[in-house]
Amino acid sequence: MLSNILIIIGCVVAATLFLFLVTRTSAAHARKESNDFTGAVVAVIGTTYAVILAFTLAGVWAMSQQAQANEEQEANALVNVFRIASQLKDPNARAIQELCVRYVDNALQREWPAMLKQQLPPEGGEIINQLWKLAGESQAHAQPDAIAAYQLMEELRGLTQYRRIRAMQVREALPGILWAVLVVGGIITVASSCFFGVPNFRFHLLQVLVLSFLIALVLVAIADIDQPYQGQVTVAPQGFQFAASTLHNLPSP
């Protein structure tokens, strides 16, 4: 949070210094003569940049929401596997439930701290492989439990898919070229607003301060939301916490 505040302050200070530089090198009345042309150029630049900024912010927020929903679905699929296993009249049923408990504990205790560093330990994937092996054995000789065995395979398929998506989301981030567009576009937009010829310097300064503050604030928000499992705004393991309370027979959090 402190780094975000420092970045915003730095952007505002840089914009202010650039405005002072412009006013020192050219008088306001001289720049006022080209206000019509400057206004037209700034309107095009500002509109283009506003669209890019809005779409980028909406995109990273949608990605963050999808990551949260995927986490909930993964945890829900795990609970379903655990509950369906209790309906199987199969010696592997208990082992499947124990693997489910190991999976949720591993996700909360090891995977979530590791994902802050863009890492995903392999233990979860190994547990899923063991679940597939046991589920396959159960389905092979589950004549009286055919429906339950089929449901178990379906939920396990969903669990595997959601985990694969989470593994991709851990590494997702905006490409460098897009960040270059955002940063350079912000600099150009703020710099262009400094070339207006405004007789009242305080009013001009206020406009530049507000514009630079707003752009810096949105860029910081994009940076924080960009990676769902890193930064200031991260996906919380609420689904897995609820799953842990269910699998351990504890009260819901």
C-alpha positions in Angstrom: 0.0 0.0 0.0 2.8 2.4 0.8 4.5 1.7 -2.5 1.2 2.6 -4.3 1.0 5.9 -2.4 4.6 6.7 -3.3 4.0 5.9 -7.0 0.9 8.2 -7.1 2.8 11.0 -5.3 5.8 10.6 -7.7 3.5 10.8 -10.7 1.7 13.9 -9.4 5.0 15.6 -8.5 6.5 14.8 -12.0 3.4 16.3 -13.7 3.7 19.4 -11.6 7.4 19.8 -12.4 6.7 19.4 -16.1 4.0 22.1 -15.9 6.4 24.5 -14.2 9.0 23.7 -16.9 6.5 24.6 -19.6 5.4 27.8 -18.0 9.0 28.9 -17.5 9.9 28.3 -21.2 6.8 29.8 -22.8 4.3 32.5 -21.6 0.6 31.6 -21.1 -0.6 34.3 -23.6 1.7 32.8 -26.3 0.3 29.3 -25.7 -3.2 30.6 -25.6 -3.1 31.5 -29.3 -2.9 27.7 -30.1 -5.5 26.6 -27.6 -7.9 25.5 -30.3 -5.4 23.3 -31.9 -4.0 22.0 -28.6 -7.6 21.2 -27.4 -8.4 19.2 -30.5 -5.2 17.2 -30.2 -5.7 16.6 -26.5 -9.3 15.5 -27.1 -8.1 12.8 -29.5 -5.3 11.7 -27.2 -7.4 11.8 -24.1 -10.3 9.9 -25.6 -8.1 7.2 -27.1 -6.2 6.8 -23.8 -9.4 6.8 -21.8 -10.8 3.9 -23.9 -7.6 1.9 -23.5 -7.5 2.5 -19.7 -11.2 1.6 -19.2 -10.9 -1.6 -21.2 -7.7 -2.7 -19.5 -9.2 -2.0 -16.0 -12.4 -3.9 -16.9 -10.4 -6.8 -18.3 -8.1 -7.3 -15.3 -11.1 -7.0 -12.9 -13.0 -9.6 -15.0 -10.0 -11.9 -14.8 -9.8 -11.4 -11.0 -13.5 -12.3 -10.7 -13.1 -15.4 -12.9 -10.2 -16.5 -10.7 -12.3 -16.2 -7.6 -15.2 -18.1 -9.2 -12.8 -20.8 -10.3 -11.4 -21.2 -6.8 -15.0 -21.6 -5.5 -15.8 -24.2 -8.2 -12.6 -26.1 -7.5 -13.3 -26.3 -3.8 -17.0 -27.3 -4.4 -15.9 -30.1 -6.8 -13.5 -31.4 -4.1 -16.3 -31.5 -1.5 -18.5 -33.3 -4.0 -15.8 -35.9 -4.6 -15.6 -36.4 -0.8 -19.4 -36.8 -0.4 -19.8 -39.1 -3.4 -17.1 -41.3 -2.1 -19.0 -41.8 1.1 -21.8 -43.4 -1.0 -19.5 -45.9 -2.6 -19.4 -49.5 -1.3 -15.8 -49.8 -2.2 -12.6 -50.3 -0.3 -11.1 -47.3 -2.0 -13.8 -44.9 -0.7 -12.0 -44.2 2.5 -8.7 -43.6 0.7 -10.4 -41.2 -1.7 -11.8 -39.2 1.2 -8.4 -39.1 2.9 -6.9 -37.7 -0.3 -9.6 -35.0 -0.5 -8.6 -33.9 3.1 -4.9 -33.9 2.1 -5.8 -31.9 -1.0 -7.6 -29.1 0.8 -5.0 -28.9 3.6 -2.2 -28.7 1.0 -4.1 -26.0 -0.9 -4.5 -23.8 2.2 -1.2 -24.5 3.9 1.3 -24.7 1.0 -0.2 -23.6 -2.3 -1.7 -20.3 -1.3 1.5 -19.0 0.3 3.5 -20.3 -2.7 1.2 -18.7 -5.3 2.2 -15.3 -3.9 5.6 -16.0 -5.5 4.0 -17.3 -8.8 4.7 -20.9 -7.8 2.4 -23.9 -7.5 3.8 -26.9 -5.6 3.4 -30.3 -7.4 1.8 -32.1 -4.4 -1.7 -31.1 -5.4 -1.3 -32.5 -8.9 0.1 -35.8 -7.5 -2.9 -36.1 -5.2 -5.2 -35.7 -8.2 -3.3 -38.4 -10.0 -3.9 -40.7 -7.1 -7.6 -39.8 -7.0 -7.9 -40.7 -10.7 -6.2 -44.0 -10.1 -8.5 -44.9 -7.2 -11.6 -43.6 -9.0 -10.8 -45.7 -12.0 -10.4 -48.8 -9.9 -13.7 -48.1 -8.2 -15.5 -47.6 -11.5 -14.1 -50.8 -12.9 -15.9 -53.0 -10.3 -18.7 -50.7 -9.1 -21.8 -52.5 -10.5 -24.2 -51.7 -7.7 -22.7 -48.2 -7.4 -22.5 -47.4 -11.1 -24.3 -44.0 -10.8 -22.1 -42.9 -7.9 -19.0 -44.0 -9.6 -20.0 -42.1 -12.8 -20.7 -38.9 -10.7 -17.4 -39.3 -8.9 -15.6 -39.4 -12.3 -17.5 -36.3 -13.5 -16.7 -34.3 -10.3 -13.0 -35.4 -10.5 -12.9 -34.2 -14.1 -14.2 -30.8 -13.0 -11.7 -30.7 -10.1 -8.8 -31.4 -12.5 -10.0 -28.7 -14.9 -10.4 -26.0 -12.3 -6.9 -26.8 -10.9 -5.4 -26.5 -14.4 -7.1 -23.1 -14.8 -5.8 -22.0 -11.4 -2.3 -23.0 -12.4 -2.6 -20.9 -15.6 -4.0 -17.9 -13.6 -1.0 -18.0 -11.2 1.2 -17.0 -14.1 -1.1 -14.7 -15.9 -0.2 -11.0 -16.2 -0.5 -8.1 -18.7 2.2 -8.3 -21.4 5.0 -5.7 -21.2 3.9 -4.1 -24.5 0.5 -3.3 -23.0 2.1 -1.8 -19.9 4.3 0.3 -22.2 1.2 1.6 -23.9 -0.5 2.4 -20.6 2.5 4.2 -19.1 3.5 6.1 -22.3 -0.1 7.0 -23.0 -0.5 8.4 -19.5 2.7 10.5 -19.8 1.5 11.9 -23.2 -2.0 12.7 -21.9 -0.7 14.6 -18.9 2.0 16.3 -20.8 -0.4 17.5 -23.5 -2.7 19.1 -20.9 0.3 21.2 -19.8 0.5 23.0 -23.1 -2.7 24.9 -22.7 -2.4 28.6 -22.3 -4.4 29.3 -19.1 -4.0 32.9 -17.7 -4.9 31.6 -14.2 -1.9 29.4 -13.3 -3.4 28.0 -10.1 -6.5 26.8 -12.0 -4.2 25.1 -14.6 -2.1 23.5 -11.9 -5.2 22.1 -10.3 -6.4 20.6 -13.5 -3.0 18.9 -14.1 -2.9 17.6 -10.6 -6.3 16.1 -10.8 -5.6 14.5 -14.2 -2.3 13.1 -13.2 -3.7 11.8 -9.9 -6.6 10.0 -11.6 -4.4 8.4 -14.2 -1.8 7.3 -11.6 -4.6 5.9 -9.4 -6.1 3.8 -12.2 -2.7 2.5 -13.3 -1.9 1.5 -9.7 -5.3 -0.2 -9.5 -4.6 -2.2 -12.7 -1.2 -3.3 -11.4 -2.8 -4.5 -8.1 -5.6 -6.4 -9.8 -3.5 -7.6 -12.8 -2.3 -10.8 -11.1 -5.1 -12.6 -9.2 -2.8 -14.4 -6.8 -0.2 -11.6 -6.2 -0.3 -7.9 -5.3 -2.6 -6.0 -3.1 -5.9 -7.5 -4.4 -5.7 -11.3 -4.4 -8.1 -14.2 -4.6 -8.9 -15.4 -1.1 -9.2 -19.1 -0.4 -12.7 -18.8 0.9 -14.0 -21.8 -1.0 -11.2 -24.0 0.3 -11.7 -22.7 3.9 -15.3 -23.7 3.7 -14.3 -27.1 2.1 -11.8 -27.7 5.0 -14.5 -27.0 7.6 -16.8 -29.5 5.8 -14.2 -32.2 5.3 -12.9 -31.9 8.9 -16.4 -31.7 10.3 -15.8 -28.3 11.8 -18.2 -25.3 11.9 -18.3 -23.3 8.8 -16.0 -20.2 8.9 
